[in-house]
Amino acid sequence: MKIISFFYLMFFIFFYLPVKSDDIFEKGKDIFLNVAACSTCHILRDAGSEGQIGPNLNEIKPNKMRVLSAVTNGIGVMPAYEGQLTSEEIEAVAHYVAVSSNE
């Protein structure tokens, strides 16, 4: 009886409780697609982007610190976004890229 009750509890938790969205992830996705237009240069499956200038983010799977550094300071032909994006926006896009490229 305890096993059946446990099963129902787990079923309820996974299928009926509302899922809280990740606001920083969503903000980062908007910045990636619209504000900074990272999608014009980078491939990222979650964003549906197919840019051919920058690296394929799904292949290199950068961690958050790597993205923070690249977006803030620029790297190679990628310009620095410090001064164009707020630190909160840079943090959000770094979070988005790190999470979505590692799924």
TORKOL-4160 file (C-alpha; in steps of 0.2 Angstrom, whole numbers, padded with zeros to 4 digits, m for minus):
103
<pt num="1" X="0000" Y="0000" Z="0000"/>
<pt num="2" X="0014" Y="0012" Z="0004"/>
<pt num="3" X="0022" Y="0009" Z="m0013"/>
<pt num="4" X="0006" Y="0013" Z="m0022"/>
<pt num="5" X="0004" Y="0029" Z="m0012"/>
<pt num="6" X="0022" Y="0034" Z="m0016"/>
<pt num="7" X="0019" Y="0031" Z="m0034"/>
<pt num="8" X="0003" Y="0042" Z="m0034"/>
<pt num="9" X="0013" Y="0056" Z="m0025"/>
<pt num="10" X="0027" Y="0055" Z="m0037"/>
<pt num="11" X="0015" Y="0055" Z="m0052"/>
<pt num="12" X="0006" Y="0071" Z="m0044"/>
<pt num="13" X="0022" Y="0080" Z="m0041"/>
<pt num="14" X="0029" Y="0077" Z="m0059"/>
<pt num="15" X="0013" Y="0080" Z="m0069"/>
<pt num="16" X="0002" Y="0091" Z="m0059"/>
<pt num="17" X="0012" Y="0104" Z="m0050"/>
<pt num="18" X="0015" Y="0119" Z="m0060"/>
<pt num="19" X="0033" Y="0122" Z="m0066"/>
<pt num="20" X="0041" Y="0138" Z="m0062"/>
<pt num="21" X="0049" Y="0146" Z="m0078"/>
<pt num="22" X="0067" Y="0151" Z="m0077"/>
<pt num="23" X="0066" Y="0170" Z="m0080"/>
<pt num="24" X="0084" Y="0173" Z="m0082"/>
<pt num="25" X="0085" Y="0159" Z="m0095"/>
<pt num="26" X="0070" Y="0167" Z="m0105"/>
<pt num="27" X="0078" Y="0184" Z="m0104"/>
<pt num="28" X="0095" Y="0177" Z="m0110"/>
<pt num="29" X="0086" Y="0169" Z="m0125"/>
<pt num="30" X="0078" Y="0186" Z="m0129"/>
<pt num="31" X="0095" Y="0194" Z="m0129"/>
<pt num="32" X="0103" Y="0180" Z="m0139"/>
<pt num="33" X="0089" Y="0181" Z="m0152"/>
<pt num="34" X="0084" Y="0200" Z="m0152"/>
<pt num="35" X="0094" Y="0212" Z="m0142"/>
<pt num="36" X="0112" Y="0207" Z="m0146"/>
<pt num="37" X="0107" Y="0196" Z="m0161"/>
<pt num="38" X="0120" Y="0183" Z="m0157"/>
<pt num="39" X="0109" Y="0171" Z="m0167"/>
<pt num="40" X="0116" Y="0179" Z="m0183"/>
<pt num="41" X="0133" Y="0173" Z="m0180"/>
<pt num="42" X="0131" Y="0157" Z="m0169"/>
<pt num="43" X="0122" Y="0140" Z="m0171"/>
<pt num="44" X="0112" Y="0136" Z="m0155"/>
<pt num="45" X="0099" Y="0122" Z="m0157"/>
<pt num="46" X="0088" Y="0129" Z="m0143"/>
<pt num="47" X="0087" Y="0146" Z="m0152"/>
<pt num="48" X="0085" Y="0139" Z="m0169"/>
<pt num="49" X="0099" Y="0149" Z="m0175"/>
<pt num="50" X="0110" Y="0144" Z="m0189"/>
<pt num="51" X="0124" Y="0158" Z="m0190"/>
<pt num="52" X="0140" Y="0153" Z="m0199"/>
<pt num="53" X="0152" Y="0166" Z="m0193"/>
<pt num="54" X="0155" Y="0161" Z="m0174"/>
<pt num="55" X="0157" Y="0144" Z="m0167"/>
<pt num="56" X="0143" Y="0131" Z="m0165"/>
<pt num="57" X="0139" Y="0133" Z="m0147"/>
<pt num="58" X="0131" Y="0116" Z="m0146"/>
<pt num="59" X="0148" Y="0108" Z="m0151"/>
<pt num="60" X="0159" Y="0119" Z="m0140"/>
<pt num="61" X="0147" Y="0118" Z="m0125"/>
<pt num="62" X="0154" Y="0134" Z="m0116"/>
<pt num="63" X="0152" Y="0136" Z="m0097"/>
<pt num="64" X="0145" Y="0152" Z="m0090"/>
<pt num="65" X="0161" Y="0160" Z="m0086"/>
<pt num="66" X="0168" Y="0157" Z="m0104"/>
<pt num="67" X="0152" Y="0165" Z="m0111"/>
<pt num="68" X="0153" Y="0180" Z="m0099"/>
<pt num="69" X="0171" Y="0183" Z="m0104"/>
<pt num="70" X="0168" Y="0182" Z="m0122"/>
<pt num="71" X="0152" Y="0193" Z="m0122"/>
<pt num="72" X="0160" Y="0206" Z="m0110"/>
<pt num="73" X="0177" Y="0207" Z="m0118"/>
<pt num="74" X="0175" Y="0200" Z="m0136"/>
<pt num="75" X="0185" Y="0187" Z="m0144"/>
<pt num="76" X="0192" Y="0185" Z="m0161"/>
<pt num="77" X="0180" Y="0194" Z="m0173"/>
<pt num="78" X="0166" Y="0195" Z="m0160"/>
<pt num="79" X="0165" Y="0212" Z="m0153"/>
<pt num="80" X="0164" Y="0216" Z="m0134"/>
<pt num="81" X="0147" Y="0220" Z="m0128"/>
<pt num="82" X="0152" Y="0228" Z="m0112"/>
<pt num="83" X="0144" Y="0245" Z="m0113"/>
<pt num="84" X="0131" Y="0239" Z="m0125"/>
<pt num="85" X="0123" Y="0227" Z="m0114"/>
<pt num="86" X="0121" Y="0229" Z="m0095"/>
<pt num="87" X="0130" Y="0217" Z="m0083"/>
<pt num="88" X="0113" Y="0209" Z="m0080"/>
<pt num="89" X="0110" Y="0206" Z="m0098"/>
<pt num="90" X="0127" Y="0199" Z="m0100"/>
<pt num="91" X="0124" Y="0187" Z="m0085"/>
<pt num="92" X="0107" Y="0182" Z="m0093"/>
<pt num="93" X="0114" Y="0178" Z="m0110"/>
<pt num="94" X="0128" Y="0169" Z="m0102"/>
<pt num="95" X="0116" Y="0158" Z="m0092"/>
<pt num="96" X="0105" Y="0155" Z="m0107"/>
<pt num="97" X="0120" Y="0149" Z="m0118"/>
<pt num="98" X="0128" Y="0139" Z="m0105"/>
<pt num="99" X="0112" Y="0130" Z="m0100"/>
<pt num="100" X="0105" Y="0127" Z="m0118"/>
<pt num="101" X="0121" Y="0122" Z="m0126"/>
<pt num="102" X="0124" Y="0108" Z="m0113"/>
<pt num="103" X="0107" Y="0100" Z="m0114"/>
